[in-house]
Amino acid sequence: MAGSQWSFESAIGLSAALAAKKVSAVELAQDVIARIERHDGKINAICVRDFARGLDAARAADAARGRGENKPLLGIPLTVKESFNVAGLPTTWGFPAQKDFVAPDDALAVSRVKDAGGVILGKTNVPLGLADWQSYNDIYGTTNNPFDLGRTPGGSSGGSSAALAAGYGPLSLGSDIGGSLRVPAFHCGVYAHKPTFALVPSRGNTPPPLPPLPFDRDLAAVGPMARSAADLSLLLDVIAGPDPLEAGKGYRLALPAPRHHALKDFRVLLIDTDPLMPTDEDVRAAIEKLAGDLGKAGVTVTRQSPLLPDFAASTRLYMRLLMSFWASSFQPEIYAGAQAAASTLSPDDTSLRAERLRGITLSHRDWVAADGGRTRLRAQWRELFKNFDAVIGPIMPTTAFPHDHSPDQETRRIKVDGKDYPYADQLAWPGIATLPGLPSTAIPLGLSRGGLPVGVQIVGAWLEDRTPLKLAELIEREFGGFVPPPMFDD
């Protein structure tokens, strides 16, 4: 996949080039715009273009740099997930009824990006209600994976991952509740970081037409996506920190430094599969190679530990709490149907589908009990991270799968080494970090035998986001990272 010398450069690299006057912000913006115009008819990652205002921002960035100003993202072109409010642009979350809603103000994360000098060139496509690992809706159509147009780029930040893989700027802003940062990063071979819960305020990442009030959506996180591990920290530092309307009045962010700065000092617990949601041969092979590479680099790699929380129990708890939250926005007729289905469940049915149904109709009393289980789970993770610096494991059980837009996700199936599993059961792997609210960094590990990206997530301790981010940087530096897709030729 050819391109200009800037198409696949990192944000840090572009900042250095801008500072050295090797390129201007306007030239970078024009480069990305031209690339979108050439390729996005095939990929459909950018659902809302904002080129004119983006070029104005680029000109302003060049003028600011000429005055001697220096900001973290000054002149860097980037994209934003459609779910974030950008003043003057539509925010729909894929809901046809909201296709004419135009946000009057920026989301807090967006305003922080703009204040840091970022040049926003457009918004990226999402699934309906952000509730799928595919990115399609009736307003903007289907986003395709740049490595194989017949396959998903992931979701719900799938437009962002496809944009990064296609060279539409080095950064994007996304969000995650069921793997929506990490899954698309995995499927498109890029990087993403799901921060510790509430580390990045979510104001303005709000379904329309709800007002953009301060609100920590249970389990959900706002985070950065990039083609380079170090760029994740660059964008995270811009968007993290308490909302000034509430906690920011009395609190300031002070994340601890990474536990180590050299690969050989890390203690890693590595897992590659689980009976509840197994992984396929491609995923296991990539993890096995990583284990060998880390061991040769001096990392202490452990493959099993009694300190690891019970995967089956925590996954069932995650299903209940996740669906309890999502169900709050269900239409009355859908909720009534779920109530009827849940009432027929046998107490002995412990399938993940049953847990999802139970979660939809969870009483507040039962929710409080489930939340208590989450509190105990966090305590278990605290004990584990006294002995390990990070847990490395799968993000999804398979590489990117073919588009499947059948309307009922509960009837979809995913093949793992030739055996069918319920599509929604894939939530198990992203949930390992989502339920306890832990930071998790998605990193690519190259391509499968079939030429599709494969990768892992690095889970760290509560508010120790800099540790998995540092480990991701060290792995990229030592073993390589993003590989551009081959199918597009400039």
C-alpha positions as CSV (number, residue, x, y, z in Angstrom):
1,M,0.0,0.0,0.0
2,A,1.9,3.0,-1.2
3,G,1.4,6.5,-0.1
4,S,3.2,9.8,0.6
5,Q,6.0,9.7,3.0
6,W,3.6,10.9,5.7
7,S,0.7,8.5,5.1
8,F,1.8,5.9,7.8
9,E,4.0,8.1,10.0
10,S,3.2,8.3,13.7
11,A,1.8,11.4,15.4
12,I,5.1,11.8,17.3
13,G,7.0,11.5,14.0
14,L,4.7,14.1,12.3
15,S,5.2,16.5,15.3
16,A,9.0,16.2,14.8
17,A,8.6,16.9,11.1
18,L,6.4,19.9,11.7
19,A,8.8,21.3,14.2
20,A,11.7,20.8,11.8
21,K,9.6,22.6,9.0
22,K,9.8,19.5,6.8
23,V,6.1,19.7,6.3
24,S,3.2,22.0,7.2
25,A,0.0,21.2,8.9
26,V,-1.9,22.2,5.8
27,E,0.2,19.8,3.7
28,L,-0.5,17.0,6.2
29,A,-4.3,17.7,6.1
30,Q,-4.3,17.8,2.3
31,D,-2.4,14.5,2.2
32,V,-5.1,12.8,4.4
33,I,-8.0,14.4,2.5
34,A,-6.6,13.2,-0.8
35,R,-6.1,9.7,0.6
36,I,-9.7,9.7,1.9
37,E,-11.0,10.8,-1.5
38,R,-9.0,8.1,-3.3
39,H,-9.8,5.2,-1.1
40,D,-12.8,5.7,1.1
41,G,-15.3,4.7,-1.6
42,K,-14.1,1.2,-0.9
43,I,-13.6,1.3,2.8
44,N,-16.4,3.8,3.9
45,A,-14.6,4.7,7.2
46,I,-15.3,8.4,7.2
47,C,-19.1,8.9,7.5
48,V,-18.9,12.7,8.0
49,R,-16.3,14.8,6.3
50,D,-15.2,18.1,7.8
51,F,-12.5,19.1,5.3
52,A,-13.0,22.8,5.1
53,R,-13.0,23.4,8.8
54,G,-10.1,20.9,9.1
55,L,-8.0,22.9,6.7
56,D,-8.9,26.1,8.6
57,A,-7.6,24.4,11.7
58,A,-4.5,23.3,9.9
59,R,-3.8,26.9,8.8
60,A,-4.3,28.1,12.3
61,A,-1.9,25.4,13.6
62,D,0.8,26.6,11.1
63,A,0.3,30.2,12.2
64,A,0.5,29.2,15.9
65,R,3.7,27.3,15.2
66,G,5.1,30.3,13.4
67,R,4.5,32.3,16.6
68,G,6.5,29.8,18.5
69,E,3.6,28.0,20.1
70,N,3.9,24.3,20.9
71,K,1.0,22.0,21.8
72,P,0.9,18.2,22.1
73,L,-1.2,17.7,18.9
74,L,-0.4,21.0,17.1
75,G,-1.1,20.4,13.4
76,I,-1.7,16.6,13.7
77,P,-4.6,15.4,11.5
78,L,-7.0,12.9,13.1
79,T,-10.5,11.5,13.1
80,V,-13.2,11.1,15.8
81,K,-15.8,8.4,16.3
82,E,-19.3,9.4,15.1
83,S,-20.7,9.0,18.6
84,F,-18.8,12.0,19.9
85,N,-20.4,15.4,19.6
86,V,-18.5,17.8,17.3
87,A,-20.1,21.2,17.1
88,G,-21.8,21.8,13.8
89,L,-21.7,18.1,12.7
90,P,-24.4,15.4,13.0
91,T,-24.3,12.9,15.9
92,T,-26.6,9.9,15.2
93,W,-25.1,6.8,16.8
94,G,-26.6,5.2,13.6
95,F,-30.2,5.8,14.6
96,P,-32.2,6.8,11.5
97,A,-34.5,8.9,13.6
98,Q,-31.5,11.1,14.6
99,K,-30.1,11.6,11.2
100,D,-30.8,15.4,11.3
101,F,-29.5,15.9,14.9
102,V,-26.6,18.4,14.8
103,A,-24.4,18.8,17.9
104,P,-24.3,22.4,19.2
105,D,-21.1,21.9,21.2
106,D,-18.0,19.7,21.3
107,A,-17.7,16.7,23.5
108,L,-15.2,17.3,26.3
109,A,-12.6,14.9,24.8
110,V,-13.1,16.7,21.4
111,S,-12.6,20.1,22.9
112,R,-9.4,18.9,24.6
113,V,-8.1,17.6,21.3
114,K,-8.8,20.9,19.6
115,D,-7.3,22.8,22.5
116,A,-4.1,20.7,22.0
117,G,-4.0,21.7,18.4
118,G,-5.4,18.6,16.8
119,V,-6.9,19.0,13.3
120,I,-10.1,17.0,13.0
121,L,-10.9,16.0,9.5
122,G,-14.0,13.9,10.0
123,K,-16.1,11.4,12.0
124,T,-15.9,7.7,11.6
125,N,-18.6,5.1,11.1
126,V,-20.3,3.1,13.9
127,P,-22.9,0.3,14.2
128,L,-26.5,1.1,15.3
129,G,-26.4,2.2,18.9
130,L,-22.7,1.3,19.1
131,A,-23.8,-2.3,19.8
132,D,-22.0,-4.6,17.4
133,W,-18.5,-5.7,16.4
134,Q,-19.4,-4.6,12.8
135,S,-19.8,-1.0,11.8
136,Y,-22.9,-0.5,9.6
137,N,-26.1,1.4,9.9
138,D,-28.9,2.6,7.6
139,I,-27.6,6.2,7.5
140,Y,-24.0,5.7,6.5
141,G,-23.8,2.1,5.2
142,T,-21.1,-0.5,5.9
143,T,-17.5,0.0,6.8
144,N,-15.1,-2.6,5.3
145,N,-11.8,-3.9,6.6
146,P,-8.9,-2.5,4.6
147,F,-7.2,-6.0,4.7
148,D,-10.3,-7.7,3.2
149,L,-13.3,-5.7,2.1
150,G,-15.6,-8.6,2.7
151,R,-14.9,-8.6,6.4
152,T,-15.6,-6.5,9.4
153,P,-13.2,-3.8,10.6
154,G,-14.6,-4.4,14.1
155,G,-16.9,-2.3,16.1
156,S,-18.1,-0.1,17.5
157,S,-15.1,2.1,16.7
158,G,-14.7,0.2,13.4
159,G,-14.6,3.3,11.3
160,S,-11.7,4.6,13.4
161,S,-9.7,1.4,13.1
162,A,-10.3,1.2,9.3
163,A,-9.3,4.9,9.0
164,L,-6.1,4.3,10.8
165,A,-5.2,1.2,8.8
166,A,-5.9,3.0,5.6
167,G,-3.6,5.9,6.5
168,Y,-6.2,8.6,7.2
169,G,-4.2,10.3,9.9
170,P,-2.2,8.8,12.8
171,L,-4.8,9.1,15.6
172,S,-8.5,8.6,16.3
173,L,-10.8,8.9,19.2
174,G,-13.0,6.0,20.2
175,S,-14.9,4.4,23.1
176,D,-15.3,0.9,24.6
177,I,-17.9,-1.0,26.6
178,G,-17.9,-4.4,24.9
179,G,-14.4,-4.2,23.4
180,S,-15.3,-1.3,21.1
181,L,-11.8,0.1,21.1
182,R,-9.8,-3.1,21.4
183,V,-11.8,-5.3,19.0
184,P,-11.5,-3.0,15.9
185,A,-7.9,-2.4,16.7
186,F,-7.4,-6.2,16.7
187,H,-9.3,-6.7,13.4
188,C,-7.4,-3.9,11.6
189,G,-4.0,-4.4,13.1
190,V,-3.7,-1.1,15.0
191,Y,-3.3,0.0,18.6
192,A,-5.9,1.1,21.1
193,H,-6.1,1.8,24.8
194,K,-9.2,1.3,27.0
195,P,-8.3,3.4,30.0
196,T,-9.1,2.7,33.6
197,F,-12.8,3.3,34.2
198,A,-13.7,7.1,34.3
199,L,-10.1,8.1,33.6
200,V,-11.3,10.0,30.6
201,P,-14.6,11.9,31.1
202,S,-17.4,10.9,28.7
203,R,-19.4,14.1,28.5
204,G,-20.6,14.6,25.0
205,N,-20.1,10.9,23.9
206,T,-23.9,10.8,24.3
207,P,-26.7,9.3,22.3
208,P,-28.8,12.0,20.7
209,P,-30.8,14.0,21.5
210,L,-29.8,13.6,25.2
211,P,-28.0,16.6,26.7
212,P,-24.2,16.2,27.1
213,L,-24.1,16.2,30.9
214,P,-21.3,14.8,33.0
215,F,-22.0,11.1,33.3
216,D,-19.9,8.0,33.8
217,R,-21.7,5.3,31.7
218,D,-21.3,2.1,33.7
219,L,-18.5,-0.1,32.3
220,A,-17.8,2.3,29.4
221,A,-14.6,4.1,28.6
222,V,-13.3,6.7,26.2
223,G,-9.9,6.2,24.8
224,P,-7.2,6.7,22.0
225,M,-6.5,4.7,18.9
226,A,-3.3,4.9,16.8
227,R,-0.9,3.1,14.6
228,S,1.9,3.4,17.1
229,A,2.0,2.5,20.8
230,A,3.7,5.7,21.9
231,D,1.0,7.7,20.2
232,L,-1.6,6.2,22.5
233,S,0.1,7.9,25.5
234,L,0.3,11.2,23.5
235,L,-3.5,11.3,22.9
236,L,-4.4,9.8,26.3
237,D,-2.5,12.6,28.1
238,V,-4.6,15.1,26.2
239,I,-8.0,13.7,26.9
240,A,-7.6,12.2,30.4
241,G,-8.4,14.0,33.7
242,P,-11.6,14.8,35.6
243,D,-14.5,16.7,34.1
244,P,-14.0,20.4,35.3
245,L,-17.8,20.6,35.8
246,E,-17.7,18.1,38.6
247,A,-14.7,16.1,40.0
248,G,-12.2,18.6,38.4
249,K,-13.2,21.2,40.9
250,G,-11.3,19.3,43.6
251,Y,-9.2,16.7,41.9
252,R,-6.2,16.5,39.5
253,L,-4.9,13.6,37.6
254,A,-1.5,12.2,38.6
255,L,-1.1,8.7,37.0
256,P,1.9,6.7,38.4
257,A,4.9,6.0,36.2
258,P,5.2,2.6,34.5
259,R,6.4,-0.1,36.8
260,H,9.4,-0.8,34.5
261,H,11.2,0.7,31.6
262,A,13.0,-2.4,30.2
263,L,11.3,-5.5,28.9
264,K,13.5,-7.8,31.0
265,D,12.0,-6.4,34.2
266,F,8.4,-7.2,33.4
267,R,6.5,-10.1,35.1
268,V,3.7,-11.2,32.7
269,L,0.9,-13.7,33.1
270,L,0.0,-14.9,29.7
271,I,-3.3,-16.7,28.8
272,D,-4.3,-17.9,25.3
273,T,-7.6,-19.7,25.6
274,D,-10.4,-20.8,28.0
275,P,-13.1,-23.5,27.9
276,L,-15.9,-20.9,28.0
277,M,-14.7,-19.1,24.9
278,P,-11.8,-20.8,23.1
279,T,-9.5,-19.1,20.6
280,D,-8.7,-20.4,17.2
281,E,-5.3,-21.7,15.9
282,D,-4.3,-18.3,14.4
283,V,-4.8,-16.5,17.7
284,R,-3.1,-19.2,19.8
285,A,-0.1,-19.3,17.4
286,A,0.4,-15.6,17.6
287,I,0.3,-15.6,21.4
288,E,2.6,-18.6,21.5
289,K,5.1,-16.8,19.3
290,L,4.8,-13.7,21.6
291,A,5.5,-15.9,24.6
292,G,8.7,-17.2,23.1
293,D,9.8,-13.7,22.0
294,L,9.2,-12.2,25.4
295,G,11.0,-15.1,27.1
296,K,14.0,-14.6,24.9
297,A,13.9,-10.9,25.8
298,G,14.2,-11.7,29.5
299,V,10.5,-11.2,30.4
300,T,9.3,-13.4,33.2
301,V,6.4,-15.2,31.5
302,T,4.0,-17.3,33.6
303,R,1.3,-19.4,31.9
304,Q,-1.0,-20.2,34.8
305,S,-1.8,-18.8,38.2
306,P,-4.4,-19.5,40.9
307,L,-4.5,-15.7,41.4
308,L,-6.4,-15.2,38.1
309,P,-10.1,-14.7,38.8
310,D,-12.5,-17.4,37.7
311,F,-13.1,-16.6,34.1
312,A,-16.4,-18.3,33.8
313,A,-17.9,-16.6,36.9
314,S,-16.6,-13.1,36.0
315,T,-17.9,-13.5,32.4
316,R,-21.4,-14.4,33.6
317,L,-21.3,-11.4,35.9
318,Y,-20.2,-9.1,33.1
319,M,-23.0,-10.3,30.9
320,R,-25.6,-9.4,33.5
321,L,-24.2,-6.0,34.3
322,L,-23.6,-5.1,30.7
323,M,-27.1,-6.0,29.5
324,S,-28.6,-4.4,32.6
325,F,-27.0,-1.1,31.5
326,W,-27.9,-1.5,27.8
327,A,-31.5,-2.5,28.5
328,S,-32.1,0.9,30.1
329,S,-32.4,2.3,26.6
330,F,-34.4,-0.5,25.0
331,Q,-37.7,0.3,23.4
332,P,-40.7,-0.9,25.5
333,E,-41.7,-3.7,23.1
334,I,-38.1,-5.1,23.0
335,Y,-37.9,-4.9,26.8
336,A,-41.2,-6.7,27.1
337,G,-40.0,-9.5,24.8
338,A,-36.9,-9.9,26.8
339,Q,-38.9,-10.1,30.1
340,A,-41.0,-12.8,28.6
341,A,-38.0,-14.8,27.4
342,A,-36.2,-14.4,30.8
343,S,-39.2,-15.7,32.6
344,T,-38.9,-19.1,30.8
345,L,-35.3,-19.6,31.8
346,S,-34.4,-22.6,34.0
347,P,-32.4,-21.8,37.1
348,D,-29.9,-24.4,35.9
349,D,-29.3,-22.6,32.6
350,T,-25.9,-20.9,33.1
351,S,-25.3,-20.3,29.4
352,L,-24.0,-16.8,28.5
353,R,-27.2,-16.2,26.5
354,A,-29.2,-16.9,29.7
355,E,-27.1,-14.5,31.7
356,R,-27.7,-11.8,29.1
357,L,-31.4,-12.3,29.3
358,R,-31.3,-12.2,33.1
359,G,-29.2,-9.0,32.9
360,I,-31.8,-7.2,30.8
361,T,-34.5,-7.7,33.5
362,L,-32.2,-7.3,36.6
363,S,-34.0,-5.7,39.5
364,H,-32.1,-2.9,41.4
365,R,-31.7,-5.3,44.3
366,D,-30.1,-7.9,42.2
367,W,-28.0,-5.2,40.4
368,V,-26.6,-4.1,43.8
369,A,-25.7,-7.7,44.6
370,A,-24.0,-8.0,41.2
371,D,-22.1,-4.8,41.8
372,G,-20.9,-6.3,45.1
373,G,-19.5,-9.2,43.1
374,R,-17.7,-6.7,40.9
375,T,-16.1,-5.1,44.0
376,R,-14.9,-8.5,45.2
377,L,-13.5,-9.1,41.7
378,R,-11.5,-5.9,41.8
379,A,-10.0,-7.1,45.1
380,Q,-8.9,-10.3,43.4
381,W,-7.2,-8.4,40.6
382,R,-5.4,-6.2,43.1
383,E,-3.9,-9.3,44.7
384,L,-2.9,-10.6,41.3
385,F,-1.1,-7.4,40.4
386,K,1.1,-7.7,43.5
387,N,2.7,-10.6,41.7
388,F,2.4,-9.6,38.0
389,D,2.9,-6.4,36.2
390,A,0.5,-7.3,33.3
391,V,-1.8,-10.0,32.0
392,I,-1.6,-10.6,28.3
393,G,-4.4,-12.4,26.5
394,P,-6.7,-12.6,23.5
395,I,-9.1,-9.8,22.4
396,M,-11.3,-12.0,20.3
397,P,-11.3,-15.7,19.5
398,T,-10.8,-15.3,15.7
399,T,-9.4,-12.9,13.2
400,A,-11.8,-10.6,11.3
401,F,-14.9,-12.5,10.2
402,P,-17.1,-11.9,7.1
403,H,-19.8,-9.4,7.3
404,D,-23.0,-10.8,8.9
405,H,-25.8,-8.3,9.1
406,S,-28.6,-10.7,10.2
407,P,-30.7,-8.7,12.6
408,D,-30.7,-10.9,15.7
409,Q,-27.2,-11.1,17.1
410,E,-28.3,-14.0,19.4
411,T,-28.8,-16.2,16.3
412,R,-25.5,-15.3,14.7
413,R,-22.6,-17.8,15.0
414,I,-18.8,-17.5,15.0
415,K,-16.6,-20.4,13.9
416,V,-13.6,-21.2,16.2
417,D,-11.5,-24.0,14.6
418,G,-14.5,-25.1,12.6
419,K,-16.9,-25.3,15.6
420,D,-19.9,-22.9,16.0
421,Y,-20.2,-20.6,19.0
422,P,-22.8,-17.9,19.8
423,Y,-21.7,-14.6,18.3
424,A,-22.4,-12.6,21.5
425,D,-20.3,-15.0,23.6
426,Q,-17.3,-13.3,22.2
427,L,-17.9,-10.6,24.8
428,A,-16.1,-12.8,27.2
429,W,-12.6,-11.7,26.1
430,P,-13.1,-7.9,26.1
431,G,-15.0,-8.3,29.4
432,I,-11.9,-9.6,31.2
433,A,-10.8,-5.9,31.6
434,T,-14.1,-4.1,31.2
435,L,-15.9,-5.6,34.2
436,P,-13.3,-4.6,36.8
437,G,-12.6,-1.3,34.9
438,L,-9.0,-2.1,34.3
439,P,-6.7,-0.5,31.7
440,S,-6.1,-2.6,28.6
441,T,-3.9,-1.9,25.6
442,A,-4.6,-3.6,22.3
443,I,-1.5,-4.3,20.2
444,P,-1.0,-6.0,16.8
445,L,1.2,-9.0,16.4
446,G,1.4,-9.2,12.6
447,L,-0.8,-11.1,10.2
448,S,-2.3,-14.6,10.3
449,R,-1.7,-17.2,7.6
450,G,-4.7,-15.8,5.8
451,G,-3.2,-12.3,5.8
452,L,-5.5,-10.9,8.5
453,P,-4.3,-8.9,11.5
454,V,-4.0,-10.7,14.9
455,G,-3.1,-9.2,18.3
456,V,-3.5,-9.3,22.0
457,Q,-4.5,-7.0,24.9
458,I,-2.2,-6.1,27.8
459,V,-4.2,-5.6,31.0
460,G,-2.8,-3.6,33.8
461,A,-3.7,-2.6,37.4
462,W,-6.3,0.0,38.3
463,L,-5.0,3.5,37.3
464,E,-1.7,2.1,36.3
465,D,-2.4,2.8,32.6
466,R,1.2,3.8,31.9
467,T,2.4,0.2,32.6
468,P,0.5,-1.6,29.8
469,L,1.2,1.3,27.6
470,K,4.9,1.1,28.2
471,L,5.0,-2.6,27.7
472,A,3.2,-2.1,24.4
473,E,5.8,0.4,23.3
474,L,8.7,-1.9,24.3
475,I,7.1,-4.8,22.4
476,E,6.6,-2.6,19.3
477,R,10.2,-1.4,19.5
478,E,11.6,-4.9,19.9
479,F,9.3,-7.0,17.6
480,G,7.5,-4.6,15.3
481,G,3.9,-3.4,15.2
482,F,1.5,-2.1,12.5
483,V,1.7,-3.6,9.0
484,P,-0.1,-1.6,6.3
485,P,-2.7,-3.4,4.3
486,P,-1.5,-4.4,0.8
487,M,-4.7,-3.9,-1.3
488,F,-4.6,-0.2,-2.1
489,D,-2.1,1.3,-4.4
490,D,-1.6,5.1,-4.8
